[in-house]
Amino acid sequence: MKNKMWITDTRVVCALSLLACLLWGSAYPAIKTGYSLFAIGPDDTAGKFLFAGYRFFAAGLILIGFSLATGRKAFGLGAGLMARVALLGVGMTTLQYIFFYIGLSHTSGVKGAIMNGTTTFFTVLAAHFMFKAERLTRRVSLGCAIGFLGVIFVNFSRDLFNLHFTFAGEGFLIIAAFVMAVSGVYGKAVSQRMDSVVMTAWQLSIGGALLIALGYAMGGSLAGFTPVSTSLLAYMALLSSAAFAIMATLLKYNPVSLFSIFLFTVPIFGTALSALFLGEKLLEWKNLVALVCVCIGIFLVTYIKSPASDGLVEK
């Protein structure tokens, strides 16, 4: 019990959650930049799968190496447990990023960062059905409504009357958010039976390998390897291994909603970094309104009152 007390400390949860969200937020401009450096066009689906596959397979290998270096049992987990981890990898890595990478290539980094904030709403709903302690209340429902209002705002065109929404763009991003949420809650259940870092290592490796196989099966190729593009790919692998390992560890020892409260910072980090590195418009009124709505919605969904005893009460 003493060994895991540090991971349940509020200050530790806050610091690690913000770090994970900052890393995820930086992925938005990094992916868009990677498309440019590796000459991956909007219709080059196979190239996107290879780009994602290399990233996550490398991230998994990094964590496997880290697991072995720190004395964790990375092999010999048993067929049953590996089957569960493989299923997690298919969902959290392969399926999620099939939809995410394609969707992001058909919309802006700013809009993608805001819309992917819907992951929190799906996470809360999934936890409601999978864990008895995560109950759906009126406040949660109101938060979901306000958050999705932000999604509507960000899709309005300049004339304020035409709703700009494409299934291959914004639609795929919403599906990716849903798959991520369900997989994250499922991963919490799997992590109760094994080390969370080892679980993350294998789910990334398996999911990444499937993406690579799919990319090559579709006739894809990945060219344009230079010191700059390779460094970017290495950074993306490192951010994935760190962010997913942090998430898995926090979810293993903490309530889903306690970690989710910090997910509102992902669209904030993603929007700001996309504006900074991609030169996208941040101060456009619809982006600001949407960002505010999403942040308010996520806060309402995940806010937990803390009584005087400094304990946590269920929503």
N, C-alpha and C positions, 0 to 999 in steps of 0.2 A: 504493500500500500504506500509506503514511504517513497518508493522509487517513482511512482507516478503522480505524487502530490504536486510536483513542480509544474506538470503539464496542465493541471487544473487551476493553477493560480491565475486570478483575473488579469494581472499585469502581463504574465507570460502569454496567455491567450490573446490579449490585445496586441502585443508586439508581434507575435508570430502570424496572427491573422492579417494584420496590416501589411506585413512583409509579403505574404502569399498573394494578397490582393494587388499590391504594387507590381509584383512579377507578372501576374495575369494581365493587368492593365497594360504593361509594356509589350505584351504579345501582339496587340492590335496594330500598332505602327510597324512592329518587327515583321509581321506576316506580310503586310502590304509592301514593305521595303524588299522582303525576300522575293516576292513575285517579280519585282523589277530586276533585282540582281541576277536571278536565275532565268530571266526571260520567260516567265510563266504567264501566258495570256489568260484572259477571262474564260475562254472556252477550253483551255488545256486542263481538263479534269484529271487525266492520268498524271500529269506533271504535279498537280496539287497533292494528289495522293502520295506520290513519291517524296515530295517536299515534307509533308506531314510525317510520313513513315520514317524517313531518316531521322527526323527530329525526335520522335518518341522512342524509336528503337535505341538510339544513342542515349536518351535519358534513362531508359531502363537499364542499359549496361552500366551507366554511371552508378546507379543505385545498387545494382548487384555487386559491383566492386566495393562500394561503400559498406554494404551489408557484410561481405566477407571480411573486410578490413576491421570492422567493429565487432566481430565475433558472432554475428547473427547467423541463424540457420537458413541459408538461402536455397539449399537443395534438399531433396528427400522429403518433400512435404506431404507426399501421399497423393494418390490419384483423385480422391474425392475433393480434397482441398484445392488441388491444382485446377480441377474442373470449374470450381467456383471462381477462382482467380481468372481463369481464361474467359469465363462469361463476363466478368467485370471488365476485362481488357477489351472484349468485343464491343461492349456498350460504352464505357467511359472514354475509350481512346478511338477505336475504329469507327463506330457508327457516329459518335458525337462529332468527330473531326471531319468525317465525310461531309456532313451537313454544314459544319462551321466554316471549313475552308472554301467550299463552293459559295456559300452565302456571303461571306466577307468579300469575295472577289466581285460580287455584283452590287455592292453598296459601299458607303464610305466608312472609314475607320471610326469616325465620331459616332455615326448612327449605329454601327455594329457594337460599339462599346456600350451605348445606352440600351439598345434592345437586348443585349445579352444579360442585362440586369434582371430580366424576367426569370433567370435561373433560380433566384431566391424564392419567388412565388411557387414555382413548381417543386422546389425542395420542401417547402413547408407543407404543401398538399401531399406529397409523397410520404413525408414523415407522419402526417396525420393518419394515413391508412396503414402504415407499417409499424408505428410505435404508438402505444396507447397514451404515453405521456405527452405527445405532441398533438394537442387538440386545436381544432379550427374554431375560432371565436368570431364575434362581430367585428372586433378591431382588426383581426387578420383579414377578414373579407373586405373591409374598407380599404386596408392597405393594398390588397390585390387590385381592387377597382381603381384606385388612384395611380398605382404603378402602370397598369395597362393603359390608362388614359395618357400617360407619358409616351407609351409606344405609339398611340394614335397620333399624338402631336408631332412626333419626329418624322412621321410619314406624310405629313401634309406638304404639298408643293407650295411654291411662292404665292400663288393666287388664293391660298387658304381654303379653297373649296374642293380641289381635286386630291383625292387620297392616293399617294404614290406608294404602291406596295406590289412587290413582285414575289412570286412563290419561290423562285430560285435564289432570291436575295434575302429579303426580310423574313420570308416564310421559312427558309432553311435555318436561319439563325434562331428562330423560335423553337423549331424542332430540336436543334442542337442543345438549346437551353433545357428543354424538357428531358432529353436523354441524359444530359449531365446531371440533372437533379435526381432522377430515379437511380442512376448508377451510383451517385454519391451516397444516397441513403442505403442502397444495397451493400456498398463497400463498407459502411459502418458495421453492418451485421457480419460481414466476412472477417473484418479485422478483429472481432472478438475472439476468433479462433487462431490467430496467427499474428506475427509481428507486422505492424502497419507499414514499415519501410520496405520489408521484403514483399509484402502484398503489392505495394505500389510499383516496385521494381519489375515484378513479373507482369502486372497488368499493362504497364507501359511497353515492355518488350514484346509481349504477345500482340497487343493492339497495333504497335508500330510495324511489326513483321507482316501482319495481315494487310496493312495499308501499302507496304512496299510490294508485296506479292500482287495485290490488286492493281497497282499502278503499272507494273511491268506486264501483267496479263492484258491490260488495255492498250499495250503498245507504247507506253510512255517512256520518257527519258528525262534525265536531269543533267543539264549542262550549265556552264558558266561558273564553275568552281574557281574562285580567286581567293586571295588572302582575306579580302573584305567579306565576300559572301560566305566563305567557310567560317569565319569568325562569327558572323551573324547566326549561322546555323548552330554553332557550338553554344552561343549564348542562349538560343532558344531551347536547346536540349538541357542546359543547366537550369534555366528558369522552370522548365517543366518538371524536372526531377525534384527540385527544391519545393516548388509550390504544391505539387501533388502529395509529396511526402509529408509536408506540414499539414495539409488538409486531412489526410488520412489519420495522422497521429492525433490531431485535435478532436476529430470526430469520434475516435475510438474511446477517448476518456471524457468527453464533454457532450452535453445535449446538442442536437443538430441546430437548434435555434440560437444557442450561445455563439457558435461559430458564424452562423448565417448573418448575425447582426452587422458584421463587418463587410459583407459582400456589397453593400451600397457604395463602398469606396472603389470597387472595380470599374464601374462606368465613369467615375470621377477621374481616376488615374488614366484610364484608357482614353477618355475624351481629351484631357489635358495633354497627354503625350502624343496623341494623334495630331492635335493642333500644333504642337511644338515641332515635331519631326516631319510631319507630312504637309504642313502648311494649310491644313483644312480649317474651315471656319468654325470657331468655337462660339463667338459672340453673336451668332444668328439667333433671333428670338425663339424659333421653334426648338432649337437644340437646348437652349437654356431652360425653357419651360418644360421640355421633356425630361431633362436631367433632374430638375427640381421635383417633378412628379414621381419619377422612379425612385429617387432617394427618400422622399417622404413615404412612399408606399412601402419600400423595403424596411424602413425604420419602424413603421407601424406594425408590419408583419412580424418582425423579430424582436421588438422591444420587450424586455423582461424586467418587471419591477423588482427592486432589491429591498427587502425589509431591513429594519434596523439591525437585525442580527447578522447582516451581510451575507445571508444565504440567498439562494435563488428559489423563487416560487414558480410553479407551473403556470402557463398562460391559461 
